[in-house]
Amino acid sequence: MMRWSLALALLGLLAGGAQAAEPALDLLDTPVPYSADFTLNGPRGSYSGHVWHAQGSERREVATQGGGQGILIQRDTGTAYFLGIGGRWYVTLSLDAASGLVGGLNSWQVERQRIGEETLGGQRVTRWTATASGPKGGFQGEIWTTRDDIVVRAVGTVSGGAGGTPGPVEMTLSHLQVGSVDQRMLEVPEGWFGIDLRQMPAERVVQAIEGMKPMLNRRAKSE
């Protein structure tokens, strides 16, 4: 589940206007703030949740049996926070480690080609073919962007690099609201318990968090 939470937070990388290859993370920050509901269908299942975005920061949350999980990205500080919403705790990661958990996203280069204009969900959008690739994974398929370069749909396959089997993925935004976003949603929640794993290698982060979850959730229930 954690890998998909991180992937959800970073799927916005395919926004932007350039057709030449560019670093994926340079395309993450749509200048226009927005919030929306999203759905994601992928190899590990189907998820739905909410996203809040402002230039430099993004937060995505999904509902789970444990009360919800989320990821908060603060690109200006190079930091990501994995959120245990039901337990009111968070784990601090380096953005490089978070990117590494979803196929080395920080090394991806994106190329895309405009297909044309169409209407999607009642709004005018641009449809593109898109390929994002790097030494540890990539994406190939189509994306749809608004006039503000917000990706409202992405359909294709994702891979985990050499030896990884490509799997189908589809992401859709709905109930899109463009404009100011509550700044509190883009900050670490006050009063939550935090653990700092920024010095831990990416390959050990998932195992460490999964191992700590029972302790963190028990701590929340005892407070």
C-alpha positions as semicolon CSV with decimal commas, in nm:
position;residue;x (nm);y (nm);z (nm)
1;M;0,000;0,000;0,000
2;M;0,279;0,243;0,083
3;R;0,432;0,224;-0,265
4;W;0,098;0,318;-0,418
5;S;0,051;0,607;-0,175
6;L;0,383;0,749;-0,293
7;A;0,295;0,685;-0,654
8;L;-0,033;0,871;-0,610
9;A;0,147;1,174;-0,482
10;L;0,386;1,178;-0,774
11;L;0,159;1,100;-1,070
12;G;0,129;1,474;-1,135
13;L;0,479;1,464;-1,281
14;L;0,346;1,433;-1,634
15;A;0,205;1,785;-1,639
16;G;0,375;2,070;-1,824
17;G;0,392;2,205;-2,176
18;A;0,723;2,095;-2,325
19;Q;0,742;1,808;-2,575
20;A;1,119;1,761;-2,551
21;A;1,253;1,523;-2,288
22;E;1,269;1,683;-1,943
23;P;1,339;1,560;-1,590
24;A;1,012;1,431;-1,447
25;L;1,037;1,612;-1,114
26;D;1,081;1,944;-1,294
27;L;0,731;1,887;-1,429
28;L;0,574;1,807;-1,093
29;D;0,484;2,158;-0,988
30;T;0,178;2,280;-1,170
31;P;0,186;2,653;-1,087
32;V;-0,191;2,669;-1,036
33;P;-0,313;2,538;-0,696
34;Y;-0,597;2,286;-0,700
35;S;-0,777;2,014;-0,509
36;A;-0,967;1,714;-0,643
37;D;-1,089;1,362;-0,579
38;F;-0,892;1,088;-0,752
39;T;-0,917;0,720;-0,836
40;L;-0,628;0,488;-0,916
41;N;-0,654;0,140;-1,065
42;G;-0,331;-0,054;-1,081
43;P;-0,163;-0,392;-1,032
44;R;-0,208;-0,376;-0,654
45;G;-0,577;-0,285;-0,658
46;S;-0,808;0,014;-0,679
47;Y;-0,789;0,318;-0,454
48;S;-0,970;0,649;-0,418
49;G;-0,892;0,961;-0,222
50;H;-0,826;1,333;-0,234
51;V;-0,539;1,553;-0,349
52;W;-0,435;1,905;-0,248
53;H;-0,169;2,077;-0,460
54;A;0,019;2,406;-0,457
55;Q;0,347;2,483;-0,628
56;G;0,620;2,308;-0,430
57;S;0,385;2,092;-0,221
58;E;0,130;1,817;-0,267
59;R;-0,071;1,592;-0,035
60;R;-0,270;1,281;-0,127
61;E;-0,481;1,069;0,105
62;V;-0,653;0,735;0,056
63;A;-0,901;0,556;0,280
64;T;-0,783;0,229;0,442
65;Q;-0,905;-0,005;0,715
66;G;-0,663;0,158;0,957
67;G;-0,817;0,502;0,919
68;G;-0,638;0,624;0,610
69;Q;-0,287;0,679;0,474
70;G;-0,134;0,971;0,295
71;I;0,179;1,125;0,153
72;L;0,287;1,488;0,180
73;I;0,556;1,614;-0,057
74;Q;0,747;1,935;0,012
75;R;0,976;1,969;-0,283
76;D;1,144;2,292;-0,170
77;T;1,292;2,112;0,132
78;G;1,346;1,779;-0,047
79;T;1,123;1,605;0,206
80;A;0,832;1,361;0,200
81;Y;0,607;1,260;0,488
82;F;0,423;0,927;0,502
83;L;0,106;0,987;0,706
84;G;-0,072;0,736;0,929
85;I;-0,395;0,935;0,947
86;G;-0,593;0,706;1,177
87;G;-0,303;0,683;1,422
88;R;-0,203;1,051;1,399
89;W;0,162;0,975;1,318
90;Y;0,402;1,044;1,034
91;V;0,738;0,924;0,906
92;T;0,978;1,174;0,750
93;L;1,162;1,059;0,436
94;S;1,400;1,222;0,194
95;L;1,235;1,302;-0,137
96;D;1,506;1,100;-0,313
97;A;1,415;0,794;-0,104
98;A;1,044;0,846;-0,168
99;S;1,110;0,873;-0,543
100;G;1,323;0,560;-0,532
101;L;1,031;0,364;-0,389
102;V;0,832;0,420;-0,709
103;G;1,087;0,317;-0,968
104;G;1,354;0,584;-0,930
105;L;1,112;0,859;-1,031
106;N;1,371;1,128;-0,963
107;S;1,574;1,000;-1,259
108;W;1,286;0,971;-1,507
109;Q;1,290;1,168;-1,830
110;V;0,952;1,251;-1,987
111;E;0,871;1,280;-2,357
112;R;0,523;1,342;-2,493
113;Q;0,345;1,415;-2,817
114;R;0,021;1,607;-2,857
115;I;-0,269;1,408;-3,003
116;G;-0,537;1,677;-3,000
117;E;-0,814;1,849;-2,807
118;E;-1,125;1,686;-2,664
119;T;-1,382;1,721;-2,387
120;L;-1,344;1,520;-2,068
121;G;-1,576;1,556;-1,769
122;G;-1,729;1,867;-1,919
123;Q;-1,402;2,055;-1,968
124;R;-1,171;2,105;-2,261
125;V;-0,847;1,906;-2,233
126;T;-0,540;1,820;-2,439
127;R;-0,462;1,454;-2,503
128;W;-0,100;1,335;-2,529
129;T;0,101;1,020;-2,573
130;A;0,359;1,010;-2,294
131;T;0,668;0,809;-2,213
132;A;0,862;0,849;-1,888
133;S;1,171;0,636;-1,849
134;G;1,467;0,588;-1,618
135;P;1,710;0,317;-1,505
136;K;1,463;0,181;-1,245
137;G;1,123;0,210;-1,412
138;G;0,891;0,417;-1,624
139;F;0,546;0,490;-1,767
140;Q;0,409;0,454;-2,118
141;G;0,060;0,552;-2,227
142;E;-0,161;0,858;-2,267
143;I;-0,240;1,158;-2,048
144;W;-0,503;1,433;-2,056
145;T;-0,420;1,784;-1,929
146;T;-0,630;2,094;-1,863
147;R;-0,541;2,442;-1,985
148;D;-0,358;2,483;-1,651
149;D;-0,145;2,172;-1,725
150;I;-0,319;1,964;-1,456
151;V;-0,322;1,593;-1,542
152;V;-0,685;1,486;-1,504
153;R;-0,640;1,139;-1,653
154;A;-0,352;0,900;-1,721
155;V;-0,384;0,554;-1,878
156;G;-0,099;0,320;-1,962
157;T;0,152;0,083;-1,809
158;V;0,414;0,125;-1,539
159;S;0,727;-0,083;-1,496
160;G;0,982;-0,132;-1,222
161;G;1,295;-0,139;-1,438
162;A;1,505;-0,432;-1,555
163;G;1,324;-0,759;-1,496
164;G;1,005;-0,585;-1,384
165;T;0,679;-0,685;-1,550
166;P;0,482;-0,384;-1,682
167;G;0,139;-0,347;-1,523
168;P;-0,166;-0,146;-1,631
169;V;-0,247;0,175;-1,446
170;E;-0,525;0,432;-1,475
171;M;-0,557;0,754;-1,273
172;T;-0,848;0,999;-1,293
173;L;-0,921;1,329;-1,118
174;S;-1,279;1,439;-1,055
175;H;-1,452;1,731;-0,882
176;L;-1,152;1,946;-0,971
177;Q;-1,140;2,281;-0,789
178;V;-0,878;2,524;-0,922
179;G;-0,774;2,803;-0,689
180;S;-0,647;2,857;-0,337
181;V;-0,581;2,552;-0,118
182;D;-0,596;2,541;0,263
183;Q;-0,228;2,579;0,358
184;R;-0,279;2,357;0,663
185;M;-0,329;2,059;0,431
186;L;0,024;2,113;0,296
187;E;0,197;2,120;0,635
188;V;0,288;1,847;0,884
189;P;-0,014;1,809;1,116
190;E;0,039;1,966;1,459
191;G;0,041;1,732;1,756
192;W;0,116;1,416;1,558
193;F;0,396;1,179;1,659
194;G;0,684;1,172;1,409
195;I;0,982;0,951;1,327
196;D;1,266;1,074;1,105
197;L;1,401;0,820;0,853
198;R;1,569;1,065;0,616
199;Q;1,904;0,895;0,664
200;M;1,772;0,548;0,585
201;P;1,835;0,400;0,237
202;A;1,525;0,378;0,018
203;E;1,541;-0,001;-0,007
204;R;1,496;-0,032;0,371
205;V;1,225;0,231;0,422
206;V;0,919;0,021;0,337
207;Q;1,025;-0,265;0,563
208;A;1,103;-0,022;0,846
209;I;0,766;0,152;0,828
210;E;0,570;-0,172;0,801
211;G;0,756;-0,299;1,107
212;M;0,681;0,016;1,307
213;K;0,312;0,046;1,219
214;P;0,182;-0,181;1,499
215;M;0,380;0,015;1,758
216;L;0,271;0,350;1,618
217;N;-0,095;0,252;1,607
218;R;-0,084;0,109;1,961
219;R;0,069;0,434;2,078
220;A;-0,219;0,629;1,925
221;K;-0,481;0,411;2,100
222;S;-0,312;0,455;2,438
223;E;-0,314;0,835;2,425
